[in-house]
Amino acid sequence: MLFLIPASALSTTYQINQIASGLGVPWGMTFHSKNEILFTERQGKLGIVNLDNGKVAYLSGLPIILAKGQGGLMDVVKAPAGKIGDWTYFTYVKPIDNKGNGETALARAHITNKGVLDWQDLLVTHSLFGVIFDVTGMAWGNDKHFGSRIAFDDKHLYFSVGDRGHRPNGQNLASHAGSILRLNFDGSVPPDNPFINDHSAQNEIWSYGHRNPQGIVWDGLNQKLWSIEHGPRGGDELNLIKGGRNYGWPVISYGKEYATFSAVGEGTHKEGMEQPKKFYIPSIAPGSLMQYSGDAFPEWKGDLFAGALALRHINRIDLNGKGEVIAEERLLENIGERIRALLQSPEGWIYFSTDSGNIYVIKP
């Protein structure tokens, strides 16, 4: 399948080719080899798609995964070449009891033609959850807001955990939920993490006050960590993440309560809480975040891209040299699909997956 799309940012056209179809919900993608993408399906399957012929093979050897609500097998990222061996990292929901409860977990494994080998759980997070009724009377269950995306800098790994639908988690440092966590590649805690000497806090926490961050990316050129998260009714946020900072949820938000349309918390600003670099009203429901660094589309170099689930497009965020948002463009609105994962190829092409079970590529 081929589409030719006018691209105003390029004053030319780009093409979209369909690589695979009929998959589950392809939640995460990473390159396994030059012509193979390793992808997760949220319901708990791991597959490889051959980019030359579109053939898909599923791998055995995964642990028990709790696929429930918004959780299941989520992100997959191959470790940066030469950093710590041939490890591939995953986030998934690990069952923790026989009552259907689970926690966001970070793991790694080796991927071979024989399947998934040497699986290691590096961190099983801790959160407070259950069936909770908020101030509007709306019930929140334990199957929501798991996060979770992975990013690497030169020495560390970051991954996000949602607030699990229990808003107090966002401001509770005793819980991993509602936070972005920072670890060494082997799962140990870096000694310079901001809460390493706080005995009442989880030492893995890098930043907190998040609702449900489903996109994070490391900007290696400018040494910055970006995150994008779901707001409630409006108020999705793009944040520049700094260690030890409080990003406000649920005390401040640009979103509204689902039932009453009233403001969430105390308003949009509070001293000691960070402001987003961009917010979205209405919500686009961002499910991923990527920074473009390729040569195929030079006008996009350095820009951020987010897959939008609710408003069904790829959201291009134009940044200046200071990391400030100066423009936004909404690509592929005509496709009408919930866009989940984004991945850049060595050629600078952009692969994306959709909740309807498709994988596409954008080429010049």
VEXROVO-752082 format. One record per residue (C-alpha): residue in one letter; x, y, z. Coordinates in steps of 0.2 Angstrom, whole numbers, plus 2048, in hexadecimal, padded with zeros to 3 digits. Layout:
R code   u   v   w
R    a   X   Y   Z
...
END
This chain:
R code   u   v   w
R    m 800 800 800
R    l 807 811 7FB
R    f 801 822 7FF
R    l 809 833 7F8
R    i 806 840 805
R    p 80A 853 803
R    a 816 859 810
R    s 815 86C 813
R    a 825 86C 81D
R    l 82F 864 80E
R    s 826 86C 800
R    t 826 85B 7F8
R    t 81D 84A 7FB
R    y 822 83B 805
R    q 81C 829 803
R    i 814 81D 810
R    n 816 80B 80D
R    q 80D 7FE 817
R    i 81A 7F1 81E
R    a 80E 7E5 828
R    s 7FC 7E3 82D
R    g 7F1 7D8 837
R    l 7FB 7D9 847
R    g 7F5 7DC 859
R    v 7F8 7ED 860
R    p 80B 7F0 85B
R    w 810 7FA 86B
R    g 822 7FC 869
R    m 82F 7FA 85B
R    t 842 7F9 85A
R    f 84E 7F3 84C
R    h 854 7E1 84F
R    s 85F 7E2 83F
R    k 861 7ED 830
R    n 852 7E5 828
R    e 848 7DF 837
R    i 83D 7E8 844
R    l 839 7E0 854
R    f 828 7E5 85A
R    t 81D 7E2 86A
R    e 80B 7DF 86A
R    r 802 7E5 879
R    q 7F9 7D5 87C
R    g 809 7CC 880
R    k 811 7C7 86F
R    l 823 7CB 868
R    g 826 7CB 855
R    i 832 7CF 848
R    v 82D 7D6 837
R    n 839 7D4 828
R    l 839 7E5 81F
R    d 83E 7DD 80F
R    n 82F 7D2 80D
R    g 823 7D7 81B
R    k 823 7C5 823
R    v 820 7C4 836
R    a 827 7B8 842
R    y 822 7B7 854
R    l 82E 7B2 862
R    s 82C 7A6 871
R    g 834 7A8 882
R    l 82B 7B7 889
R    p 826 7B7 89C
R    i 814 7B7 8A2
R    i 80D 7C9 89D
R    l 7FD 7D0 8A4
R    a 7F4 7D7 895
R    k 7E6 7E1 89D
R    g 7DF 7F2 899
R    q 7EC 7FE 893
R    g 7FA 7F2 898
R    g 803 7E3 891
R    l 814 7E1 888
R    m 818 7F3 884
R    d 829 7FB 87F
R    v 838 7F3 877
R    v 848 7FB 874
R    k 859 7F3 86F
R    a 867 7FA 879
R    p 873 807 870
R    a 880 7FE 867
R    g 890 7FA 871
R    k 889 800 881
R    i 885 7F0 88B
R    g 885 7E1 87F
R    d 876 7DB 874
R    w 868 7DE 880
R    t 856 7E3 87C
R    y 84C 7EC 889
R    f 839 7EA 88C
R    t 82C 7F2 897
R    y 81D 7E7 89B
R    v 810 7E4 8A8
R    k 815 7D6 8B4
R    p 808 7CD 8BE
R    i 80B 7CF 8D0
R    d 7FD 7C5 8D8
R    n 7EE 7BA 8D3
R    k 7E1 7C8 8D4
R    g 7E6 7CF 8C3
R    n 7F1 7DC 8C9
R    g 801 7E1 8C0
R    e 80F 7EE 8C0
R    t 81A 7F6 8B3
R    a 82A 7ED 8B2
R    l 83B 7F0 8A8
R    a 844 7E0 8A1
R    r 851 7DC 895
R    a 855 7CC 88B
R    h 85F 7C6 87C
R    i 855 7C3 86C
R    t 85B 7B5 860
R    n 853 7AB 852
R    k 84F 79E 860
R    g 844 7AB 869
R    v 846 7B5 879
R    l 854 7B0 884
R    d 85C 7B5 895
R    w 84D 7BF 89B
R    q 851 7CB 8AA
R    d 845 7D5 8B3
R    l 84F 7E5 8B8
R    l 841 7EE 8C2
R    v 82F 7EA 8C6
R    t 828 7FB 8CB
R    h 81D 7FE 8DA
R    s 80D 809 8D9
R    l 7FD 80B 8E3
R    f 7EE 806 8DA
R    g 7DD 7FE 8DB
R    v 7CC 803 8D7
R    i 7CB 815 8DC
R    f 7BD 822 8DA
R    d 7C3 834 8D7
R    v 7BB 844 8DC
R    t 7AF 843 8CE
R    g 7A9 831 8D2
R    m 7B2 829 8C3
R    a 7BA 818 8C7
R    w 7CC 815 8C2
R    g 7D2 803 8C2
R    n 7E3 7FB 8C3
R    d 7E4 7F8 8B0
R    k 7E8 80A 8AB
R    h 7F7 815 8A8
R    f 806 809 8A8
R    g 811 814 89D
R    s 81D 80F 896
R    r 82B 814 88A
R    i 83E 811 88B
R    a 84C 81D 886
R    f 85F 81D 888
R    d 86C 82A 88A
R    d 87F 825 889
R    k 87F 81E 89B
R    h 86D 81B 8A1
R    l 85C 815 89D
R    y 84C 81E 8A0
R    f 83B 817 8A0
R    s 82A 81E 8A4
R    v 81C 818 8B0
R    g 80A 81F 8B0
R    d 801 824 8C0
R    r 7F7 813 8BF
R    g 7E7 81E 8BF
R    h 7EA 822 8D1
R    r 7EE 834 8D1
R    p 7F7 836 8E1
R    n 805 82B 8DA
R    g 80B 83A 8D0
R    q 810 843 8E0
R    n 815 834 8EA
R    l 828 830 8E9
R    a 825 820 8F2
R    s 81D 819 8E2
R    h 825 817 8D2
R    a 815 81B 8C9
R    g 813 82C 8C1
R    s 825 82E 8BE
R    i 834 82C 8B2
R    l 841 820 8B9
R    r 854 820 8B5
R    l 85F 811 8B7
R    n 86F 80A 8B1
R    f 86F 7FE 8A3
R    d 870 7EF 8AF
R    g 861 7F5 8B9
R    s 86B 7FD 8C8
R    v 868 80E 8CE
R    p 874 81C 8C9
R    p 87C 824 8D8
R    d 877 836 8D2
R    n 865 833 8D1
R    p 85B 841 8D9
R    f 853 837 8E7
R    i 861 82B 8EB
R    n 863 831 8FD
R    d 850 833 900
R    h 84B 824 90A
R    s 839 827 907
R    a 83A 828 8F4
R    q 83D 81B 8E7
R    n 84F 81E 8E2
R    e 84C 81A 8CF
R    i 841 829 8CD
R    w 848 836 8C2
R    s 839 842 8C0
R    y 827 841 8C7
R    g 816 849 8C6
R    h 812 840 8B5
R    r 801 839 8B0
R    n 804 82C 8A3
R    p 814 82F 898
R    q 814 824 889
R    g 822 82C 880
R    i 834 830 885
R    v 843 834 87A
R    w 855 839 87D
R    d 85C 848 873
R    g 86E 843 872
R    l 873 852 868
R    n 86D 85E 876
R    q 86E 852 885
R    k 85C 853 889
R    l 84E 847 88E
R    w 83C 84B 887
R    s 82C 843 88C
R    i 81A 844 886
R    e 80B 83E 891
R    h 7F9 83C 891
R    g 7EE 84A 899
R    p 7DC 847 89F
R    r 7D0 850 894
R    g 7DC 85B 88C
R    g 7ED 85F 893
R    d 7F9 853 88A
R    e 80A 859 88E
R    l 81B 85A 886
R    n 828 85C 894
R    l 83B 85E 894
R    i 840 853 8A2
R    k 84D 858 8AF
R    g 852 84D 8BE
R    g 849 850 8CE
R    r 83C 85B 8C7
R    n 829 85A 8CA
R    y 81E 85B 8BB
R    g 80E 85F 8C5
R    w 802 851 8C2
R    p 7F4 851 8CA
R    v 7F7 862 8D3
R    i 7F8 86C 8C2
R    s 7F2 867 8B1
R    y 7EB 86F 8A1
R    g 7DE 862 8A0
R    k 7CD 861 8A7
R    e 7C3 854 8B1
R    y 7BA 847 8A6
R    a 7AA 848 8AF
R    t 7A8 85A 8B4
R    f 7B4 863 8A8
R    s 7BA 86D 8B7
R    a 7CD 871 8B9
R    v 7D8 863 8BF
R    g 7E1 866 8D0
R    e 7E6 878 8D4
R    g 7E7 87F 8C3
R    t 7F5 880 8B5
R    h 804 887 8BF
R    k 80C 885 8D0
R    e 81C 88A 8D7
R    g 829 87B 8D7
R    m 820 872 8C9
R    e 826 872 8B7
R    q 81C 879 8A9
R    p 81B 86E 898
R    k 823 874 889
R    k 813 871 87F
R    f 802 86B 884
R    y 7F3 865 87A
R    i 7E1 86A 87B
R    p 7D8 860 876
R    s 7E2 851 879
R    i 7EB 848 86B
R    a 7EE 839 877
R    p 801 837 873
R    g 807 825 873
R    s 81A 827 86E
R    l 828 833 86C
R    m 836 834 860
R    q 843 840 85B
R    y 848 841 848
R    s 85B 841 845
R    g 85B 83A 833
R    d 860 841 822
R    a 851 83B 818
R    f 847 84A 81E
R    p 854 858 822
R    e 846 864 826
R    w 840 859 834
R    k 851 857 83C
R    g 850 85A 84F
R    d 83D 85A 84F
R    l 833 84F 85B
R    f 825 844 855
R    a 817 83C 85F
R    g 80B 82F 85A
R    a 7F9 835 85E
R    l 7EC 828 863
R    a 7DC 833 865
R    l 7DE 840 857
R    r 7E7 833 84C
R    h 7F6 83B 844
R    i 809 83D 846
R    n 80C 84D 850
R    r 81C 856 84A
R    i 823 862 857
R    d 82F 86E 850
R    l 83D 874 85C
R    n 849 882 85B
R    g 85B 881 861
R    k 856 885 872
R    g 84A 877 873
R    e 83B 882 872
R    v 82B 87D 869
R    i 829 888 85A
R    a 81D 87F 84F
R    e 812 86F 84E
R    e 80C 865 83F
R    r 7FF 857 83E
R    l 804 84A 831
R    l 7FA 83B 82B
R    e 7E9 841 831
R    n 7E1 83A 822
R    i 7E7 828 826
R    g 7DB 828 835
R    e 7E5 81B 840
R    r 7EA 81C 852
R    i 7FD 81E 850
R    r 806 815 85E
R    a 819 812 85C
R    l 826 81C 852
R    l 837 816 84C
R    q 845 81E 842
R    s 84F 813 836
R    p 862 816 832
R    e 85C 81D 821
R    g 852 82A 82A
R    w 841 822 826
R    i 833 822 833
R    y 82A 812 837
R    f 81A 813 841
R    s 80D 807 847
R    t 7FB 809 84A
R    d 7EF 801 856
R    s 7E6 7F8 848
R    g 7F5 7ED 846
R    n 7FE 7F5 838
R    i 810 7FB 835
R    y 815 808 829
R    v 824 811 823
R    i 826 824 81D
R    k 833 826 810
R    p 838 835 805
END
